[in-house]
Amino acid sequence: MEEFVKIVEVSPRDGLQNEKEMIPTAVKIDFINQLSNTGLSVIEATSFVSPKWIPQLADHLEVYTKINKNPAVQYPVLIFNNQGLENAIQVGVKDIAVFTTPSEAFCRRNANCTVEESLQRIQTLATTALENRIRVRGYISCVLGCPFEGEISVDKVCDVADKLIDLGCDEISLGDTIGVGTPGTVEILLKTMQKNISREKIAVHFHDTYGQALANIYAALQNGIRIIDSSVAGIGGCPYAKGATGNVATEDVLYLLNGLKFRTDVDLDKVISSGRFISNYLQRENRSKVSLALMGKNND
């Protein structure tokens, strides 16, 4: 087909945020620098969020300022409030992402506000960002199901997406946060959404809880979507959605796209190497925890 598909690599932020053991800043920087040399055009670097909410990303300023920024790569950061945006502006961030959801229960658990209040916050953030020539991407979580509310109405999702576009978001990422979507539900959502929003502005973000992520991506491709979020080695999940497993693996997505003759400009071997690097580190941490647990058991 030779059409271009953009991969948005989310592992440095969405992939690492749920790790309980603190990952050294130097490891994160090395990881992002490796990803920057793979041909990826978008790498979500971190989140400018309070350490109170996501301790793993407390080093966001140091990470963002010390990575070797490839001029061919965008390095968006997730923003939740005005303080985070002010900090981002001060260090020269050019791309931000904002978050909301059609689920009232999930919004209260994740952002401590209602859906309407979250949209009001985004309006303030987007206005300031656009005034500073910063691009804004909108994330919508729980588009195919919520851990607290169950099934989510397609109309609710589309309504939130329309509002984000009106607020200035140039791209909407549809997140299947708990991984309950199937190709059928994905197709219904995308066909409905494309009645008002151009497919060029729609991205998909699938978690692989029930092994449906690649099938859902194929369904999205069949419906004209050409922006895919993924995470090397499938690391990640959502700290506010119990049971949500990792993101779809970038390696698997590239293999699928290569087989379908889509163009990505991403070197699969280099991505595999980056995934091996971060996986080896995380496994080493896991082995340490297992060893300590065994030592404690033997001492009892």
ChimeraX attribute file (.defattr): number of C-alpha atoms within 10 A of each C-alpha:
attribute: neighborCount
match mode: 1-to-1
recipient: residues
	/A:1	9
	/A:2	11
	/A:3	12
	/A:4	14
	/A:5	17
	/A:6	20
	/A:7	24
	/A:8	24
	/A:9	25
	/A:10	25
	/A:11	31
	/A:12	25
	/A:13	23
	/A:14	24
	/A:15	23
	/A:16	23
	/A:17	23
	/A:18	19
	/A:19	18
	/A:20	10
	/A:21	13
	/A:22	13
	/A:23	17
	/A:24	10
	/A:25	17
	/A:26	13
	/A:27	14
	/A:28	23
	/A:29	20
	/A:30	18
	/A:31	18
	/A:32	25
	/A:33	17
	/A:34	17
	/A:35	25
	/A:36	25
	/A:37	17
	/A:38	18
	/A:39	18
	/A:40	20
	/A:41	21
	/A:42	20
	/A:43	24
	/A:44	24
	/A:45	24
	/A:46	29
	/A:47	27
	/A:48	25
	/A:49	21
	/A:50	15
	/A:51	12
	/A:52	9
	/A:53	12
	/A:54	16
	/A:55	16
	/A:56	22
	/A:57	26
	/A:58	20
	/A:59	18
	/A:60	23
	/A:61	16
	/A:62	13
	/A:63	21
	/A:64	24
	/A:65	13
	/A:66	14
	/A:67	18
	/A:68	14
	/A:69	14
	/A:70	13
	/A:71	9
	/A:72	12
	/A:73	15
	/A:74	20
	/A:75	24
	/A:76	26
	/A:77	28
	/A:78	25
	/A:79	23
	/A:80	22
	/A:81	17
	/A:82	14
	/A:83	14
	/A:84	18
	/A:85	21
	/A:86	16
	/A:87	15
	/A:88	25
	/A:89	17
	/A:90	10
	/A:91	12
	/A:92	12
	/A:93	22
	/A:94	17
	/A:95	21
	/A:96	27
	/A:97	23
	/A:98	24
	/A:99	22
	/A:100	27
	/A:101	28
	/A:102	26
	/A:103	25
	/A:104	18
	/A:105	18
	/A:106	23
	/A:107	22
	/A:108	14
	/A:109	13
	/A:110	17
	/A:111	18
	/A:112	13
	/A:113	16
	/A:114	19
	/A:115	20
	/A:116	15
	/A:117	14
	/A:118	20
	/A:119	20
	/A:120	13
	/A:121	18
	/A:122	26
	/A:123	19
	/A:124	13
	/A:125	25
	/A:126	25
	/A:127	15
	/A:128	16
	/A:129	22
	/A:130	15
	/A:131	10
	/A:132	13
	/A:133	12
	/A:134	19
	/A:135	19
	/A:136	29
	/A:137	24
	/A:138	27
	/A:139	23
	/A:140	24
	/A:141	24
	/A:142	29
	/A:143	28
	/A:144	24
	/A:145	21
	/A:146	23
	/A:147	18
	/A:148	14
	/A:149	12
	/A:150	12
	/A:151	14
	/A:152	15
	/A:153	15
	/A:154	18
	/A:155	13
	/A:156	14
	/A:157	22
	/A:158	22
	/A:159	14
	/A:160	20
	/A:161	27
	/A:162	16
	/A:163	13
	/A:164	26
	/A:165	18
	/A:166	11
	/A:167	20
	/A:168	18
	/A:169	24
	/A:170	15
	/A:171	23
	/A:172	27
	/A:173	24
	/A:174	26
	/A:175	22
	/A:176	27
	/A:177	28
	/A:178	27
	/A:179	29
	/A:180	24
	/A:181	26
	/A:182	19
	/A:183	17
	/A:184	11
	/A:185	14
	/A:186	23
	/A:187	18
	/A:188	12
	/A:189	20
	/A:190	22
	/A:191	15
	/A:192	14
	/A:193	20
	/A:194	17
	/A:195	10
	/A:196	13
	/A:197	18
	/A:198	12
	/A:199	19
	/A:200	14
	/A:201	17
	/A:202	23
	/A:203	23
	/A:204	25
	/A:205	26
	/A:206	27
	/A:207	31
	/A:208	23
	/A:209	20
	/A:210	13
	/A:211	15
	/A:212	17
	/A:213	27
	/A:214	19
	/A:215	16
	/A:216	25
	/A:217	26
	/A:218	17
	/A:219	19
	/A:220	23
	/A:221	17
	/A:222	11
	/A:223	16
	/A:224	15
	/A:225	22
	/A:226	22
	/A:227	24
	/A:228	23
	/A:229	27
	/A:230	31
	/A:231	30
	/A:232	27
	/A:233	24
	/A:234	21
	/A:235	27
	/A:236	26
	/A:237	27
	/A:238	20
	/A:239	15
	/A:240	15
	/A:241	17
	/A:242	11
	/A:243	13
	/A:244	21
	/A:245	20
	/A:246	25
	/A:247	30
	/A:248	29
	/A:249	24
	/A:250	26
	/A:251	21
	/A:252	19
	/A:253	22
	/A:254	22
	/A:255	12
	/A:256	16
	/A:257	21
	/A:258	16
	/A:259	9
	/A:260	13
	/A:261	13
	/A:262	17
	/A:263	15
	/A:264	20
	/A:265	15
	/A:266	17
	/A:267	14
	/A:268	19
	/A:269	11
	/A:270	17
	/A:271	23
	/A:272	17
	/A:273	16
	/A:274	23
	/A:275	23
	/A:276	14
	/A:277	16
	/A:278	21
	/A:279	16
	/A:280	12
	/A:281	13
	/A:282	17
	/A:283	11
	/A:284	12
	/A:285	15
	/A:286	13
	/A:287	12
	/A:288	12
	/A:289	13
	/A:290	12
	/A:291	12
	/A:292	12
	/A:293	12
	/A:294	11
	/A:295	11
	/A:296	10
	/A:297	9
	/A:298	8
	/A:299	7
	/A:300	5
